[in-house]
């Protein structure tokens, strides 16, 4: 790779668990954030602050050349000033001397690791970086009856430690020391993991003091710790009562001493699933070697028997996708456990898990004492936007959605139903064909729904076995139910009001329950004729748009002139944007052809006249004529500027001589330069790749519209398959 090339390097973080007897490499559980720094020729050249954690802890990094050392850091947000860490700002020598400090005596948990890039020939391979914890852990072991540990104190603990592992265990030169006191809410009478944590340190003064009681008498046991306390290492503090002398002792041991050979039990027999003692549920199977059990995706709650010569204790692992609990039995019938697992929803892969046990009388946990459980994926197949949570079985769109939400393909012999509890039937489920077991899940819309105020709508999808009617699975779908007031004219559901404020946000729009004209029992034209000036301006102002911002410009008074605040000549023409680019979910800017159905394009159709009929530009289903009814206001002000007579008008057609529903147009005139608003000269936004539009000045005309023209936006409801 040449000097100027950029390579995409894949790096996998291999997170080491604390090095202790019987431990295995951890998976980095609990890591909240990962960052990286690249040093080349002894100088920081690249900082990676936004690495996204993936399921397999792989990260993609761009490097300019394959050289230098890559340092990986996890959970160091509070230890490094990442905002001010910039390339060229620190040398590698200075970097390796960086330290972490305790807070209120507690060290910050973090991981670090590094890898050299000098030997790489391409960026296509995946590098593994061994990530070590920056702290050491102390465990407390209690050996003897009636022993209670009340307090543990680590004396003279170094309060600072190096971020990165040094050539030898050491402490920073200006390190401070303090005591770390561990008080327990209740006296400890059994083994306890992680009673204290400290930074890696070289410390000949480090001591441990343990306050214990036995048979009503109190004791304090003290011992010096080893001088070198290593990162990523477990140290056990054992309080032991000798059987013969009844003497109390404090023993200290480092688990991972080099050269030590871990002791393992004399295993007379491996453990197996005992398939003869219990009846397994439907779909559960055990392999011939009796060491692998396969579970279906369905929810299960059953007992299993483990075949072993020793009594077993299950090792709790919160990461397992099921729960195992011991079943109280007699000593003749030990090693019986209860396994409970939830339903695995569709869309998740097959999983494998190891269930570990400890033999009674042994302290260690050994790989031989484990059994594998395979959890099969759900046979239901999903398509589209349907994604159900693994824990709550919920697909929460958290926004308004309609039309086809997705498809579910069920196993043969099953069907899909939609159910609602105290809710409208806003979802329908339909089978794609008689020969297919695929079901479409379709979201619906209700015109002028009085409950469309942004509330949550819930539906339940139920999987039912056809042969016996047994309902085997259920999943929930949730959306926000928003709706804009609409009126249907010539085949189009027109919104009754202009877009206001943030045109993409329902929060700024007039929603159905807020429809002021409907509340007053009037048409929009009647409401505009009679409402207060403030109410008129609430609908009229902040409804002028330009370019692709989607933010309504406010009309303001400036030097005796009304101007649109923030107007400037944009780089894009609004009419050539995607029809849904500026609209809230489920709505869109009308195509120019929709306006052709209700407008006459020869300057003759005017908003300042009540007249008709007019012949429309493009008749729809034979409806060639429309009529207008106008109104005006002379009592409106913008700041201290009184507006000239402002006109508004409704456009309607007739069926058998009777007036049909209508669409009313109003709004600030267009601004196309620095001179301000041109009153009653309205540009009406519409989608037109050819850059045509509708302009009223003083009559309506279909013509090319320049990008510099501000416009009012009247959305329509996007086509919807299901109206409920």
C-alpha positions in Angstrom: 0.0 0.0 0.0 1.5 3.4 -1.0 2.0 6.3 1.4 -1.1 8.2 0.3 -3.5 5.2 0.3 -6.2 4.7 3.0 -6.8 1.2 4.2 -9.8 0.0 6.1 -8.4 -2.0 9.0 -10.6 -4.5 11.0 -9.7 -4.9 14.6 -11.3 -7.3 17.1 -11.0 -6.6 20.8 -10.3 -9.7 22.8 -11.3 -8.9 26.3 -9.4 -10.9 29.0 -11.3 -11.7 32.1 -9.4 -11.5 35.4 -6.6 -14.0 35.3 -7.7 -16.5 37.9 -7.9 -20.3 38.5 -10.4 -21.9 36.2 -11.3 -18.6 34.4 -11.8 -18.2 30.7 -11.4 -15.3 28.4 -14.3 -12.9 28.9 -16.4 -11.3 26.2 -16.0 -7.7 27.2 -19.3 -7.6 29.0 -20.0 -4.1 30.5 -17.9 -2.2 28.0 -19.7 1.0 27.3 -17.4 2.8 24.8 -14.3 2.1 22.8 -11.7 4.5 21.4 -8.3 4.1 19.7 -5.2 6.1 19.0 -2.6 5.4 16.3 1.1 6.4 16.8 3.5 6.5 13.9 7.1 7.4 14.2 6.6 8.1 17.8 3.9 10.7 17.3 0.1 10.6 17.6 -1.3 10.7 14.0 -4.9 9.5 14.4 -7.7 9.5 17.1 -10.7 7.3 16.7 -13.4 8.6 19.1 -16.6 7.1 17.7 -16.0 3.4 17.4 -19.3 1.5 17.5 -19.4 -1.6 19.7 -20.7 -4.6 17.7 -21.8 -8.0 18.8 -18.4 -9.6 18.0 -16.5 -6.6 19.3 -15.1 -5.8 15.8 -14.2 -2.3 14.7 -13.3 -0.8 11.3 -10.6 1.9 11.3 -9.2 3.9 8.4 -5.4 4.2 8.4 -3.2 6.1 6.0 -0.5 3.5 6.0 0.2 0.2 7.8 2.8 1.2 10.3 3.1 2.3 13.9 1.3 1.1 17.0 -2.5 1.1 17.5 -3.6 1.6 21.1 -7.2 0.5 22.0 -8.9 1.9 25.1 -12.3 1.0 26.6 -14.2 3.0 29.2 -11.7 5.8 29.5 -14.2 8.6 28.9 -13.5 10.0 32.4 -9.8 9.4 32.4 -8.7 11.2 29.2 -9.7 14.6 27.8 -10.8 13.2 24.5 -12.2 16.5 23.2 -8.8 18.1 23.3 -6.7 15.1 22.2 -5.7 15.9 18.6 -3.2 14.4 16.2 0.4 15.7 16.6 -0.4 16.8 20.2 1.4 14.1 22.1 4.4 11.8 21.6 4.2 8.0 22.2 6.6 8.4 25.1 4.3 10.9 26.8 1.3 8.7 25.9 2.7 5.7 27.7 3.2 7.8 30.9 -0.4 8.8 31.1 -2.1 7.8 34.4 -5.6 7.1 35.8 -6.6 8.5 39.2 -9.0 7.2 41.8 -12.2 9.0 42.6 -13.3 9.0 46.2 -10.8 6.2 46.7 -12.3 4.1 44.0 -10.3 3.3 40.8 -12.1 3.6 37.4 -12.6 0.3 35.6 -11.0 0.4 32.2 -9.3 -1.8 29.5 -6.3 -1.1 27.3 -4.3 -3.0 24.7 -2.0 -2.4 21.8 -1.0 -4.0 18.5 1.8 -3.2 16.0 0.9 -2.6 12.4 4.4 -2.7 11.0 4.3 -6.3 10.0 1.0 -6.1 8.1 1.0 -6.4 4.3 -2.7 -5.4 3.8 -5.6 -4.1 5.8 -7.9 -7.0 4.8 -7.0 -9.2 7.7 -8.6 -8.9 11.1 -6.3 -8.0 13.9 -6.9 -9.2 17.5 -6.0 -6.9 20.3 -5.7 -8.4 23.7 -7.5 -6.0 26.1 -6.5 -6.1 29.7 -8.3 -4.6 32.6 -6.3 -1.7 34.2 -7.2 -2.8 37.8 -6.5 -5.8 40.1 -9.3 -7.5 42.0 -9.4 -8.8 45.5 -11.7 -11.7 46.5 -12.5 -12.8 50.0 -12.6 -16.5 50.9 -14.0 -17.7 54.2 -12.8 -21.1 55.5 -14.3 -22.3 58.7 -17.7 -22.2 60.5 -19.1 -19.2 62.4 -16.6 -16.7 60.9 -18.0 -13.2 60.2 -16.0 -10.6 58.3 -17.0 -7.1 59.3 -14.5 -4.8 57.6 -11.6 -5.0 55.1 -9.0 -2.3 54.8 -6.3 -2.0 52.2 -3.7 0.3 53.7 -1.4 2.7 51.7 -3.1 2.0 48.4 -1.6 3.9 45.4 -4.3 6.3 44.1 -2.9 6.6 40.6 -1.8 4.0 38.1 -0.5 3.9 34.5 -3.1 3.6 31.7 -0.9 1.2 29.8 1.1 -1.8 31.0 4.7 -0.9 31.6 7.7 -3.1 30.9 7.7 -4.0 34.6 5.1 -3.3 37.3 5.6 0.2 38.6 3.8 3.3 39.9 3.9 6.9 38.7 6.6 9.1 40.3 4.2 11.6 42.0 1.8 8.9 43.2 -0.2 9.5 46.4 -1.4 6.8 48.8 -4.5 6.4 51.0 -6.4 3.7 52.9 -9.3 1.9 51.2 -11.9 0.9 53.7 -14.6 -1.6 52.7 -17.5 -1.7 55.0 -20.1 -4.4 54.6 -23.9 -3.9 55.1 -24.0 -7.3 56.6 -21.0 -9.4 57.9 -19.6 -11.7 55.2 -19.8 -15.4 56.1 -19.1 -16.9 52.7 -16.9 -16.4 49.7 -17.3 -13.0 48.1 -16.0 -11.9 44.7 -14.7 -8.4 44.0 -14.7 -6.9 47.5 -12.1 -4.3 46.4 -10.2 -3.1 43.3 -6.9 -1.2 43.0 -4.8 0.1 40.2 -1.7 -1.9 39.2 1.2 -0.7 41.5 4.6 -1.4 42.9 4.0 -0.9 46.6 6.1 -2.4 49.4 3.9 -0.6 51.9 0.6 -2.2 50.8 -1.1 -4.0 53.7 -4.5 -5.6 54.2 -6.4 -5.6 57.5 -9.5 -7.7 58.1 -11.8 -7.3 61.1 -13.5 -10.6 61.9 -15.5 -12.2 64.7 -16.0 -15.8 65.8 -18.0 -17.1 68.7 -18.6 -13.5 69.9 -14.9 -12.5 70.0 -13.4 -9.9 67.6 -10.1 -10.1 65.9 -8.1 -8.0 63.5 -5.8 -9.9 61.0 -3.1 -8.0 59.2 -0.6 -9.0 56.5 1.6 -7.3 53.9 0.5 -7.8 50.4 3.0 -8.7 47.6 5.0 -5.7 46.4 3.9 -6.0 42.8 0.1 -5.9 42.3 -0.6 -6.6 38.7 -3.4 -5.5 36.5 -6.0 -7.9 35.3 -5.2 -10.3 38.2 -7.2 -11.7 41.1 -5.8 -11.8 44.6 -7.5 -14.0 47.2 -7.6 -13.0 50.8 -8.5 -16.2 52.8 -9.7 -16.0 56.4 -9.0 -19.5 57.7 -9.7 -21.3 61.0 -7.5 -24.2 61.6 -9.4 -27.3 62.7 -6.9 -28.5 65.4 -5.6 -25.3 66.8 -8.7 -23.1 66.1 -6.2 -20.4 65.1 -7.4 -17.7 62.7 -5.1 -16.9 59.8 -5.1 -14.5 56.9 -3.6 -16.0 53.7 -2.9 -14.0 50.5 -2.5 -15.6 47.1 -2.1 -14.4 43.5 -4.0 -16.8 41.3 -1.9 -16.6 38.1 1.6 -17.2 39.4 3.8 -18.1 36.5 4.9 -21.7 36.5 2.1 -22.9 38.8 0.1 -25.8 37.5 -3.6 -25.4 38.2 -5.0 -28.3 40.3 -7.9 -30.2 38.8 -10.2 -32.7 40.4 -9.9 -36.4 39.8 -12.9 -36.7 37.5 -14.2 -40.3 37.7 -16.9 -39.5 35.2 -18.0 -36.8 32.9 -21.4 -35.3 33.3 -24.3 -36.0 30.9 -28.0 -35.3 30.4 -30.0 -38.1 31.9 -32.7 -38.6 29.3 -34.2 -41.7 30.9 -35.3 -40.0 34.2 -37.5 -37.3 32.7 -40.0 -36.7 29.9 -38.7 -34.0 27.6 -41.1 -31.4 26.2 -42.1 -31.4 22.6 -39.3 -30.3 20.3 -36.5 -30.9 22.9 -33.9 -33.4 21.9 -30.5 -34.7 23.2 -27.7 -36.0 21.1 -26.2 -39.5 21.2 -23.3 -38.4 23.4 -25.8 -36.9 25.9 -23.8 -33.7 26.2 -25.8 -31.4 23.8 -29.5 -30.5 24.3 -31.4 -28.8 21.5 -34.3 -26.5 22.4 -37.0 -25.1 20.1 -37.7 -21.4 19.9 -40.9 -21.7 22.0 -41.1 -20.8 25.7 -40.2 -23.8 27.9 -40.4 -24.6 31.6 -39.3 -28.2 32.5 -37.0 -30.3 34.7 -33.8 -31.9 33.6 -31.7 -34.5 35.3 -27.9 -34.4 35.2 -26.0 -37.8 35.4 -23.0 -37.4 37.6 -21.3 -39.3 40.4 -21.0 -36.1 42.4 -23.5 -33.6 43.6 -23.5 -30.5 41.3 -24.0 -26.8 41.8 -25.1 -24.8 38.8 -22.9 -21.7 38.2 -25.1 -18.7 37.6 -24.3 -16.8 34.4 -26.6 -13.8 33.8 -25.7 -13.7 30.1 -27.4 -17.0 29.5 -30.7 -16.7 27.5 -32.5 -19.0 30.0 -32.6 -19.6 33.8 -31.5 -22.8 35.5 -32.6 -23.4 39.1 -31.9 -26.4 41.4 -34.9 -28.5 42.3 -35.1 -29.5 46.0 -34.6 -33.2 46.1 -33.4 -35.9 48.5 -29.8 -36.9 48.5 -30.7 -40.1 46.5 -32.1 -38.0 43.7 -29.7 -35.1 43.4 -28.7 -33.1 40.4 -32.2 -32.2 39.2 -32.6 -28.7 37.8 -35.4 -26.7 36.4 -34.8 -24.9 33.1 -37.0 -21.9 32.1 -36.6 -20.0 28.8 -38.7 -17.4 27.1 -40.0 -17.5 23.6 -37.3 -16.5 21.1 -39.0 -14.2 18.6 -38.5 -14.4 14.8 -35.5 -12.6 13.3 -32.8 -13.8 15.7 -30.2 -16.4 14.9 -29.6 -19.8 16.5 -27.7 -19.6 19.7 -25.4 -21.9 21.7 -24.7 -21.7 25.4 -22.6 -23.6 27.9 -24.1 -24.5 31.3 -21.4 -24.9 33.9 -21.5 -26.8 37.1 -19.3 -27.1 40.2 -18.8 -30.4 42.0 -19.6 -30.3 45.7 -16.4 -29.9 47.7 -14.4 -28.2 45.0 -13.7 -24.5 44.7 -12.8 -24.4 41.0 -15.0 -24.6 38.0 -13.7 -26.8 35.2 -14.4 -27.0 31.5 -15.2 -30.7 31.8 -18.2 -29.9 34.0 -20.2 -28.2 31.4 -23.0 -29.1 28.9 -24.0 -27.4 25.7 -27.5 -26.2 25.0 -28.5 -25.2 21.5 -31.4 -22.8 21.1 -33.0 -23.0 17.6 -34.1 -19.9 15.7 -37.8 -19.2 15.4 -39.1 -20.8 12.1 -41.2 -17.7 11.4 -39.6 -15.6 8.7 -39.9 -11.8 8.7 -39.7 -9.3 5.9 -40.0 -5.5 5.8 -39.8 -3.2 8.8 -41.1 -5.7 11.4 -38.5 -6.2 14.2 -39.7 -7.6 17.5 -37.7 -7.0 20.7 -36.1 -10.1 22.2 -37.3 -9.3 25.7 -40.7 -7.5 25.2 -41.8 -9.0 21.8 -42.7 -5.4 20.7 -42.1 -3.7 17.4 -42.3 0.0 18.4 -42.2 2.3 15.3 -42.3 5.3 17.6 -43.7 7.3 14.7 -46.7 7.3 12.4 -46.6 4.5 9.8 -49.2 3.0 7.5 -49.5 0.7 4.4 -47.5 -2.6 4.4 -45.4 -2.8 7.6 -44.0 -6.2 6.8 -44.7 -9.8 6.1 -44.6 -12.9 8.2 -44.2 -16.4 6.8 -45.5 -19.1 9.2 -44.8 -22.8 9.3 -47.5 -24.9 7.7 -50.6 -25.5 9.9 -50.5 -22.0 11.5 -52.3 -18.8 10.8 -51.8 -15.1 11.8 -54.5 -12.9 13.4 -54.7 -9.3 14.5 -56.3 -8.4 17.8 -57.1 -5.1 19.5 -57.9 -4.3 23.1 -59.8 -1.0 23.6 -58.4 0.1 20.3 -59.6 0.7 16.7 -58.7 -2.0 14.2 -55.9 0.0 12.7 -54.0 -3.1 11.4 -55.3 -5.7 9.0 -53.7 -9.1 8.3 -54.2 -10.8 5.0 -52.8 -14.0 3.5 -50.8 -13.3 0.3 -52.4 -16.3 -1.5 -54.2 -19.5 -0.7 -51.0 -21.5 -1.6 -48.7 -19.3 0.5 -48.5 -19.2 4.3 -47.1 -15.6 4.1 -49.2 -12.9 5.7 -49.1 -9.1 5.0 -49.4 -6.8 8.0 -50.9 -3.6 6.8 -51.3 -0.4 8.8 -54.4 1.8 8.1 -55.5 5.4 8.3 -58.7 7.0 9.4 -59.6 10.3 7.8 -60.2 13.0 10.4 -59.8 10.6 13.3 -60.6 12.6 16.4 -58.1 10.4 18.4 -55.2 11.1 16.0 -53.4 13.4 18.5 -50.1 11.6 18.6 -51.1 9.0 21.1 -49.8 5.4 20.9 -51.8 2.8 19.1 -51.2 -0.9 19.9 -52.1 -4.1 18.1 -51.3 -7.7 18.9 -50.4 -10.3 16.2 -51.3 -13.8 17.3 -49.9 -17.0 15.9 -52.5 -19.8 16.1 -52.3 -23.5 15.3 -55.2 -24.3 13.0 -55.7 -27.9 14.1 -56.6 -27.2 17.7 -56.9 -23.4 17.9 -53.9 -23.2 20.3 -52.4 -19.7 20.3 -48.6 -20.4 20.4 -47.0 -16.9 20.1 -48.1 -13.3 20.2 -46.3 -10.1 19.3 -47.2 -6.4 19.6 -46.9 -3.5 17.2 -47.0 0.1 18.3 -47.1 3.4 16.4 -47.9 7.0 17.1 -51.3 7.9 15.7 -51.1 11.3 14.1 -53.6 12.8 11.7 -54.0 16.1 9.9 -57.5 17.4 9.1 -58.4 16.5 5.5 -61.1 17.0 2.9 -61.5 14.9 -0.2 -61.9 16.6 -3.5 -61.5 15.1 -7.0 -60.0 11.8 -5.7 -57.4 13.5 -3.4 -57.4 13.8 0.4 -56.3 17.5 0.8 -55.1 18.8 4.1 -57.3 21.7 5.2 -54.6 23.9 6.5 -51.1 25.1 5.3 -48.0 23.6 6.8 -46.7 25.6 9.7 -43.3 25.8 11.4 -41.3 22.7 11.0 -43.2 21.1 8.1 -41.8 17.6 8.8 -43.0 17.6 12.5 -46.5 16.8 13.5 -45.9 18.8 16.7 -46.0 22.1 14.7 -49.1 21.2 12.6 -52.8 21.6 13.2 -53.9 18.0 14.2 -57.4 16.7 13.8 -58.5 17.2 17.4 -57.2 20.8 17.2 -59.1 21.7 14.0 -60.3 25.2 14.8 -62.9 25.5 12.0 -64.4 22.1 12.9 -64.6 23.1 16.6 -66.4 26.2 15.6 -68.8 24.3 13.3 -67.6 26.2 10.3 -65.8 25.7 7.0 -62.2 26.9 6.8 -63.4 29.9 4.7 -66.1 30.8 7.3 -63.5 30.5 10.1 -61.0 32.7 8.3 -63.8 35.3 7.8 -64.8 35.5 11.4 -62.0 34.5 13.7 -59.9 37.0 15.7 -56.9 38.6 14.0 -54.6 36.6 16.4 -56.3 33.3 15.4 -56.0 34.2 11.7 -52.3 35.1 12.1 -51.7 31.8 13.9 -52.7 30.0 10.7 -51.3 32.5 8.3 -47.8 33.2 9.7 -44.8 30.9 9.8 -46.2 29.1 6.7 -43.8 30.5 4.0 -41.1 28.1 2.9 -38.1 28.1 0.6 -35.5 25.6 -0.6 -35.2 22.4 1.4 -35.1 23.7 5.0 -38.7 22.7 5.8 -38.8 25.5 8.4 -41.5 28.1 8.0 -40.3 31.7 7.8 -42.0 34.2 10.0 -43.4 37.4 8.5 -41.9 40.4 10.4 -42.1 44.2 10.1 -38.9 45.9 9.0 -38.8 49.5 8.1 -42.5 49.7 7.4 -42.3 46.7 5.1 -43.3 43.1 5.7 -40.5 40.6 5.1 -39.9 37.0 5.6 -37.3 36.5 8.4 -34.4 34.4 7.1 -35.3 34.6 3.4 -32.4 34.0 1.1 -31.9 32.6 -2.4 -31.6 28.8 -1.9 -29.4 26.4 -3.8 -32.3 24.0 -4.6 -35.8 24.4 -6.1 -38.4 23.1 -3.6 -40.7 21.8 -6.4 -37.9 19.4 -7.6 -37.5 17.8 -4.2 -38.9 14.3 -3.5 -42.6 14.7 -2.8 -42.1 13.4 0.8 -38.9 15.3 1.6 -40.6 18.1 3.5 -43.7 16.3 4.8 -44.5 14.5 8.1 -44.8 10.7 7.9 -47.8 9.6 5.8 -48.2 12.8 3.9 -46.6 14.4 0.8 -46.4 17.5 -1.3 -49.0 17.2 -4.1 -47.8 16.5 -7.6 -48.6 19.4 -10.0 -51.1 17.1 -11.7 -53.2 17.0 -8.5 -53.6 20.8 -8.6 -54.4 20.5 -12.3 -57.6 18.7 -11.2 -58.9 21.7 -9.1 -57.3 24.8 -10.7 -58.1 26.7 -13.9 -54.8 27.8 -15.5 -55.7 30.9 -17.5 -55.4 33.8 -15.0 -59.2 33.8 -14.8 -59.5 32.0 -11.5 -59.0 34.6 -8.8 -59.0 34.4 -5.0 -60.4 38.0 -4.7 -63.6 37.1 -6.6 -66.5 34.8 -6.0 -67.2 33.4 -9.4 -67.5 30.3 -11.5 -67.7 28.0 -12.9 -64.1 27.5 -14.1 -62.8 24.8 -16.4 -60.0 23.0 -14.7 -56.6 22.3 -16.3 -57.1 18.5 -16.3 -60.5 17.1 -15.6 -60.7 14.0 -13.3 -63.3 11.4 -14.0 -65.3 13.9 -16.0 -65.2 16.6 -13.3 -64.2 19.6 -15.5 -65.8 22.5 -13.5 -64.9 24.1 -10.2 -66.3 27.1 -8.4 -64.7 29.7 -6.0 -66.0 31.5 -2.9 -63.8 34.2 -1.6 -63.3 36.2 1.6 -60.9 38.9 2.9 -59.6 40.6 6.0 -58.5 44.2 6.5 -57.8 44.1 10.3 -54.5 42.2 10.2 -51.1 43.5 11.4 -47.5 42.3 11.3 -45.9 44.1 14.1 -46.8 47.8 13.6 -47.5 47.4 9.9 -51.1 47.0 8.8 -51.5 44.6 6.0 -53.5 45.5 2.9 -56.7 43.7 2.2 -55.8 40.0 2.3 -57.9 37.5 0.3 -58.6 33.8 0.8 -60.8 31.5 -1.2 -62.2 28.1 -1.2 -62.3 26.0 -4.4 -65.1 23.5 -4.7 -67.1 21.5 -7.2 -70.7 20.4 -7.3 -72.4 17.0 -7.5 -75.9 17.1 -8.9 -75.9 20.8 -8.3 -75.0 20.5 -4.6 -71.8 21.8 -3.3 -69.2 19.2 -2.5 -66.2 19.4 -0.1 -63.8 22.2 -0.7 -60.2 23.2 -0.3 -59.4 26.7 1.0 -56.3 28.6 0.1 -54.7 31.4 2.1 -51.2 32.5 3.3 -48.5 35.1 3.0 -47.6 36.3 -0.5 -44.4 35.2 -2.1 -41.0 36.9 -1.5 -38.5 36.5 -4.3 -36.0 39.3 -3.5 -35.0 41.7 -0.8 -38.0 43.9 -1.3 -40.3 41.9 1.0 -43.6 40.0 0.7 -45.7 40.5 -2.4 -49.2 40.5 -0.8 -51.9 38.2 -2.4 -49.3 36.9 -4.9 -49.1 33.4 -3.6 -46.8 30.6 -4.9 -48.3 27.2 -4.0 -45.7 24.4 -3.6 -46.1 21.3 -5.6 -43.9 18.4 -6.8 -42.8 18.9 -10.4 -39.5 17.6 -11.7 -40.0 19.9 -14.7 -40.0 22.9 -12.3 -43.5 24.0 -13.1 -45.9 25.2 -10.4 -49.0 27.3 -9.6 -48.8 31.0 -9.0 -51.7 33.4 -8.0 -51.1 37.0 -9.1 -53.9 38.0 -9.2 -55.3 35.0 -11.0 -54.0 31.4 -11.0 -51.5 30.4 -13.6 -49.5 27.2 -14.3 -45.9 28.3 -15.0 -42.2 27.8 -14.3 -41.4 28.7 -10.7 -37.9 30.0 -9.8 -36.2 28.6 -6.7 -36.0 32.0 -5.2 -39.8 32.2 -4.7 -41.1 31.4 -1.2 -44.2 29.2 -1.2 -47.0 27.9 1.0 -47.2 24.1 1.3 -50.5 22.3 1.4 -49.9 18.6 1.9 -52.1 15.7 0.8 -52.4 12.3 2.4 -50.1 9.9 0.7 -52.0 7.0 -0.9 -53.0 4.5 1.7 -54.2 0.9 1.1 -56.4 0.4 4.2 -58.8 3.0 5.6 -60.5 1.9 8.8 
